Amino acid sequence: MTDSAKNQTKQTAGSTEPVKYKGKYISAIGRRKTSTAKIRLYKNGNGAIKVNGLAANKYFKEEDLYSIINQPLKLAGLMKDFDFSIAVSGGGKKGQAEAVRHGIARALLEFNPGLRPSLKVKGWITRDARKKERKKPGLKKARRAPQWAKR
């Protein structure tokens, strides 16, 4: 195996592993529906966002989902000031994106409590607790009852 082949295998093997950031961080948890996002905010960064070891625009392929997670950073004007390492699980992609947004907003609050009024107006601090309601016995769905027949 040549040296260049060894270097290529090292690079490809390293790219599948989660990126390791060093130093102190601010942690926060964001939730939406059944999705949970664990956020680590590293100060003095360059704007890199890694979600489950991938770049955020690769993990959230659709442009609208990627823009959801950037909303608190754009509002605060801190797009290029921090690096984020995010572990997200559960739910669908949109729920995960909104959980990440919630977590990033919470982490920014720990960094700078003065951002609270602007984030609160947008509703990004409050946890959106809406979930799918469970099915009840005797009903077809959570609330849908069988059709009633008089005769």
C-alpha positions as CSV (number, residue, x, y, z in Angstrom):
1,M,0.0,0.0,0.0
2,T,1.5,3.4,-1.0
3,D,1.7,6.4,1.3
4,S,-1.0,8.2,-0.6
5,A,-3.4,5.3,-0.3
6,K,-2.7,5.1,3.4
7,N,-3.5,8.9,3.7
8,Q,-6.7,8.5,1.8
9,T,-7.9,5.7,4.0
10,K,-7.1,7.7,7.1
11,Q,-9.0,10.7,5.7
12,T,-12.1,8.7,4.8
13,A,-12.0,6.8,8.2
14,G,-11.7,10.1,10.0
15,S,-14.6,11.8,8.2
16,T,-17.1,9.2,9.4
17,E,-16.2,9.7,13.0
18,P,-17.8,12.6,14.9
19,V,-15.6,15.7,15.0
20,K,-14.0,16.2,18.4
21,Y,-13.9,19.8,19.6
22,K,-11.6,20.7,22.4
23,G,-12.1,23.0,25.3
24,K,-14.9,24.1,27.5
25,Y,-18.4,24.3,26.1
26,I,-21.9,25.3,27.1
27,S,-24.4,22.5,26.9
28,A,-28.2,22.7,26.4
29,I,-31.0,20.3,25.5
30,G,-33.7,21.1,23.0
31,R,-36.9,19.1,22.4
32,R,-39.7,19.0,20.0
33,K,-42.3,16.2,19.7
34,T,-40.3,13.0,20.2
35,S,-37.0,14.5,19.0
36,T,-34.2,15.4,21.4
37,A,-31.1,17.5,20.6
38,K,-28.0,17.7,22.9
39,I,-26.2,20.9,22.0
40,R,-22.6,21.8,22.8
41,L,-21.7,25.4,22.1
42,Y,-17.9,26.1,21.8
43,K,-16.8,29.7,22.1
44,N,-14.3,31.3,19.7
45,G,-15.4,29.2,16.8
46,N,-15.8,29.8,13.1
47,G,-19.4,28.9,12.6
48,A,-19.1,25.1,12.1
49,I,-22.2,23.1,13.0
50,K,-21.8,19.3,13.2
51,V,-25.0,17.2,13.6
52,N,-24.4,13.5,14.4
53,G,-20.9,13.8,13.0
54,L,-22.0,15.4,9.7
55,A,-22.1,19.0,8.6
56,A,-25.5,20.5,9.3
57,N,-26.3,21.2,5.6
58,K,-25.5,17.5,4.8
59,Y,-27.6,16.1,7.7
60,F,-30.5,18.4,7.0
61,K,-30.5,18.1,3.2
62,E,-33.5,20.4,2.5
63,E,-32.6,24.0,2.6
64,D,-35.6,25.0,4.7
65,L,-34.6,22.6,7.5
66,Y,-31.1,24.0,7.5
67,S,-32.4,27.5,7.8
68,I,-34.6,26.6,10.8
69,I,-31.5,25.7,12.9
70,N,-29.8,29.0,12.0
71,Q,-32.6,31.3,13.0
72,P,-31.5,32.0,16.6
73,L,-27.9,32.7,15.4
74,K,-29.1,35.1,12.7
75,L,-31.4,36.9,15.1
76,A,-28.5,37.4,17.6
77,G,-26.0,38.2,14.8
78,L,-23.6,35.4,16.0
79,M,-23.4,33.2,12.9
80,K,-19.6,32.9,12.8
81,D,-18.8,33.2,16.5
82,F,-19.4,29.7,17.7
83,D,-18.9,26.0,16.8
84,F,-21.7,23.5,17.6
85,S,-21.5,19.8,18.2
86,I,-25.0,18.4,18.2
87,A,-26.4,14.9,18.9
88,V,-30.0,14.5,17.8
89,S,-32.3,11.5,18.0
90,G,-35.9,10.5,17.6
91,G,-38.7,11.8,15.4
92,G,-38.5,13.1,11.9
93,K,-36.2,15.6,10.2
94,K,-38.4,18.6,10.8
95,G,-38.9,17.8,14.5
96,Q,-35.2,17.3,14.8
97,A,-34.5,20.6,13.2
98,E,-36.9,22.4,15.6
99,A,-35.3,20.5,18.5
100,V,-31.9,21.8,17.4
101,R,-33.3,25.3,17.1
102,H,-34.7,25.1,20.7
103,G,-31.4,23.8,22.0
104,I,-29.3,26.5,20.2
105,A,-31.6,29.2,21.6
106,R,-31.2,27.8,25.1
107,A,-27.4,27.6,24.8
108,L,-27.3,31.2,23.5
109,L,-29.3,32.3,26.6
110,E,-26.7,30.7,28.9
111,F,-24.0,32.6,27.0
112,N,-25.8,35.9,26.9
113,P,-29.0,36.3,29.0
114,G,-29.6,39.7,27.3
115,L,-30.8,37.8,24.2
116,R,-33.9,36.6,26.1
117,P,-36.5,39.2,25.0
118,S,-35.7,38.8,21.3
119,L,-35.7,35.0,21.5
120,K,-38.8,34.9,23.6
121,V,-40.8,37.0,21.2
122,K,-40.0,34.5,18.4
123,G,-41.1,31.6,20.7
124,W,-37.8,29.7,20.4
125,I,-37.2,29.4,24.1
126,T,-40.5,27.8,25.0
127,R,-40.6,24.0,24.5
128,D,-43.3,23.1,22.0
129,A,-44.9,20.2,23.9
130,R,-47.4,19.1,21.2
131,K,-47.1,15.4,20.6
132,K,-49.3,12.8,18.9
133,E,-52.1,11.8,21.2
134,R,-52.3,8.1,22.1
135,K,-55.1,5.9,20.8
136,K,-57.8,5.1,23.4
137,P,-59.6,1.8,23.7
138,G,-63.0,1.6,22.0
139,L,-62.1,4.4,19.5
140,K,-60.7,4.1,16.0
141,K,-58.0,6.7,16.6
142,A,-57.1,9.0,19.5
143,R,-60.5,10.8,19.4
144,R,-62.3,9.3,16.4
145,A,-65.3,7.2,17.7
146,P,-67.1,4.6,15.6
147,Q,-70.0,5.9,13.6
148,W,-73.2,6.0,15.6
149,A,-76.3,4.2,14.1
150,K,-79.8,4.7,15.5
151,R,-81.0,1.4,14.0
